[in-house]
């Protein structure tokens, strides 16, 4: 695909636009809710047990500690102050074997997430990551779903406001084309080409057998090429009960998205064969908006709807004594988050 066609594709498909182009037009809506709450950074009160309400700069490890252990992967916190050899010994002593997942303890958009296959991979990751990070066992489930959950303070039961299934970035062989040629045939994968070349190198010249699938990015991240499919219509009573039971056990959690690996939505709805790999609080997007079938107008409607719920929850919790962020602290949070994002992008 030529460069101009690729640029035209990005321009005419809003899911590839930078976040500022999607969110800046909604600034008057955020301002309205800020006036209503009498704080620009009202979200801090939404999930009182999470730093900054889970908007940004929160520790993933601290959130994992709040989730019932049976529902999360085996996880080890690695300090950058450790020696790589000592850190790896801690991982192996925790009975986490290669391959495993490494990701920043404070991160976003799957930046800095990698699959570690051996000791050399681990040492390389340790040397390039700028912050403390986590190591997690590799979960065998093949599918990923994002489930947005909302529960007002004082209510016994919450609700699911969005479900998104994530199709990992991949190519399928035709018996003739190289992986590189297959990547260039699809705008979704072609847009990730530079990163994929850096990761796979000469392996991209390999020719796949007909119908052979090759996973390019084994993570359900939109910024790394995953296709998001809106499955909100598949919500059922069993799924709501499973998610509600888990979230009710997480102290002061009222608003956010659970990212879950699973075998099938049917198993998940029965409380079987799944693992929660992440919970995003106030900063979590209702990512079903990124389904290519949805318009920008649909996205704006869903964003403002969720902001309304976030605002209502924050105001209720504030009346109960939970604080908002000061304007100074809020600006500092955004500055620190911006600096960290810039560092993680280059890992």
N, C-alpha and C positions, 0 to 999 in steps of 0.2 A: 504494500500500500504506500503510495507516494506521501511525502511529507505534507503537501497542501491538503490532500484528502483527509489525512489524520487530523490536521488542525481544524478542518471544517467539521469533522465528526465531533471533536471536543466542543466546538462552538455551538453546534446544534443539539447537543445532548447535555442538558444542564447537570446531570449527575457528575460530570467531570469538571464543573466550574470550581474555582477556589471558594473556600467557605465564606470569605468576605462578600462575594457576589451573591451568595444565597441568603446570608444573614443580615447584611447591612440594610437592605430595604425594609427589614422588620424592626429596625431600631425604635421607631415610634411606638410599636407594640410593647417592647421591653420597657421603654420609658413610662408608658401608661401603668404597667404593673409595678414599676419602681415607685411611682407616685402613690399608688394604692398601698404599697407596703411601707412607704416612707424610707426606703433604702434601695440604692442601686444594686447592692450586692445582697439582696434578700435571701438568695438560695442557700446561704450558709445554714439557715435554720431548718432546711428541708429534711436532712438526715443528720440529726445532732451527733450521732456516734461516729460520723465520718469527717475527717478534716475537710474544711471548706464545703461541707455538705456533699462531697464527692464530685465537685465541679472540676477541680484540677489540683495537682501537686499532692494528691493523697497517696499513701503507701498501699500497694496492693497486698503486701503481707499482712498489714493490720486489718484489712478487710477480710482476707482469708481466715483470720483468727475468729471472726464473728460468724462464719458459715459453719453449719454442722459438718464435722470432719468426713463423714461418710459420703458427702456429696462433692468433695473437691479432690483434685489430684494430690499425691504426695508432693510436698513443696519444701524446698530448703532455701533459706535466705543467705545470700553471699555478700559479704562486705568487701568493698574495694581495698580495705586495709589488710585483708588476708593475703597470704602468699597463694598463688594459683594451685600449687601442689597440695597445700593444706585444705583449700576450698574443695578441690576435687575429691579428696579423701572423705570429707564430710558428706558430699553427695553420694558417694558409693557406699558409705556406712549407713546411709538412710535407705539403702536398698533401691536406689534409683540407678538403673543401668543404661548404657548407651543403646540406642539413641535417646536423647531427652531434649526438652525444650528449655531454652534460656530466654529471659525477657527482663527488661528494666523493672525495678520495684516501683519506681514512679515513671510512668510513661503514658503514651497515648497513640491511638491509630495504628497499633501493631508495629510502630517504629522500634527497631532494635530487637525484635523477636526473631529467634533463629533456632533451627534444629541442629543439635550438636551430635556428631556421629562418633567422635573419638577424642583422645586426649589432646591432640594437636588442635582440633576445632575448639576445644574448651579454652586452651591457652590463648588462642587467637582472639576468641570472643572476650575473654577476661581483659586482654590488653587494649582492646578497642572501645569497650563500653565505658562511658564517662562516669557512671554512677553505680551504686549498689544494685544487685540484680537477683532474680529468683531462678532457681532450677526446678523444673517440674517433670515428673514421670510422663512418658508419652502415653496418651490415652488412646486405646484401640478403636474407639468409635469413629465412624467414617463421615458423619454428618454434623453440621453445626447450625444452631438456631439462636437467634436473639429474641428474647421475650421481655417486653416492657411491662413493668409492674407498678401500680399506684395504689396506695392505701392511705386514706386520710387518718390523721391522729384520732384515736378514740374508736375507730371502726374495727370490728373484729375480723372482717374479711376485706380483701382488696380486690382489684380487678386487673385484667390484662388488657392493655390498650393497643398493643401491636405485636405481631409475630413476623419475623423475617428469617427465611431460610437462606443459607449462604452456600453458593456453588464455588468451590475452590478454583482458582485460575488453572486451566489445563489445556492441553491440545490432544487431539485424537489422530493417530497415524492413518495414512492412506497407502502405505507401502512404497511410496515414491519420494515424498517430500521430506526434507530434513526438519528437525524440530524448529530451527530458525525460520525456515520458509513457512511452516505452519503458524508460527507466532505472528509473522507479518501479514497473514491472511485475515486476521481478526483484530479490529481496532482495540478491543479490550486488552488483549495480550501485547499487541504492538506498542501500546502506550507504556508498557512496563519493560520494554526491550533493554534499555541501558542497565537496569538493575539485574535483569535476567542474564545478560552477557557477563556481567561482573561475577555473578554467582556460579554459572554453569560453564563459562568459557567454551572450549572446543567441543564439549558434549552436545552443544546445540547443533552440531553438524551431523549428529546421529539421525538415521532414518528409522522411523518407527514402523512396525508391522501394521497392516490394515486393521483398523478398529482398536489398536493398542492405545490406551490412555496414559498420558504422562502428566503428573501433577507438577506444575511450575511453582506454585506457592501454596503450601499446605496449611494456610491460615485463612480464616474467614474475615479478611480485612478489605474494605472497599478501596482504601488507598493503595492496596497492593494487588488490586485487580479482581477480587472476588465479585461475582454477580449476586446481587441481593434480590430475592423474590419475596413479595408480600404474601404471606400465608396467614394473615390475620383471620381469614374466613374459616380456618381450620381449628379455631379455638373451640374447646369442649370442656365439659364440667370436670372431667378427670384431670386434664392439664391444669386448669385453674386451681383445683384442690392441691395438686402436687406442689405447684409454685407457691400457693398461699401458705401451705404448711411450712415450707422452707423459710420463706420471707418473714413469717410471723415469729420465727425463732431468732432472727437477726435484730439485735437491739436497735430501736429507733430508726429502722429502715422504712421509708415511706415512698420513695420515688427513685426509679432507676431501671437499668436494663441488665438482665442476666444473659450472659453468653454461655451456651450449653452445648457440649458435644454429646451425641446420642446415636443410637442405631436406627431408630425410627420414631416418628412422632407418636405412634401408637404405644411403643414401649415407654416413652417418656410420660405419656398420659396415664400409664399404669404405674409410674414410679419406678421403672426398671431401666437398667442399662443406659445410664447417663452420668455426666460429670460436669459440674459448673467450673468453667475455666476462668471466669471473670465476672465481677459485678461492678457496673458503672453507676454512680449516683447522679447528682444533679447535672453533671456534664455529659451524661449518656444521651445519645440521640435516639429518637424513635426511627431506627434505620430502615424500616419498611418503606419509608418515603423514597429510598433510592432504587426501588424497582423501576427498571426502564419504562414500564408501561405508564408510570405516573407522571403527571405534568408538574411543572414548578408550582402552579396554583395549588395543587393537591398538597405538595410539600409544605408550602407556606401555611395552609390551613391546619395541617397536623402539627407543625412546629408551634403555632400560636395556641392551639388547643392544649398541648402539653405544657407550654409555659403558663397557661392559666391554672392548670392543676398544681404545678410547681409553686406558683405564687400563693394559691389558697392554702396549701400545706405549710408553707413557710410562715405565713401570717398566723395560722393557728398555733404553730409551735413557738413562734415569737411571743404570743400572748401567754404561753405557758412558761416563759422565762428563758427560752433559748435565743441566743444573740444573733444579730446580723453581723456581717463583716463591716468594719469601718471602710470609708472610701480609700483611705491610705493603705490599709491592709489588702483591700481588694485589688488596687492597682499593683501592689507589690506581687501579689499572687499571679496576676496576668503577665507581669514582666518576667518573673521566674519561669513561668510555664512556657513563654515564648522562647527564652534562652535554652531551656531544656529540649524543646521540640527541635530547634535548630541543630543541637548537638546530636540528637538521636537520628535525625534524618540522614546523617553522613556515615552511620555505622555500617 
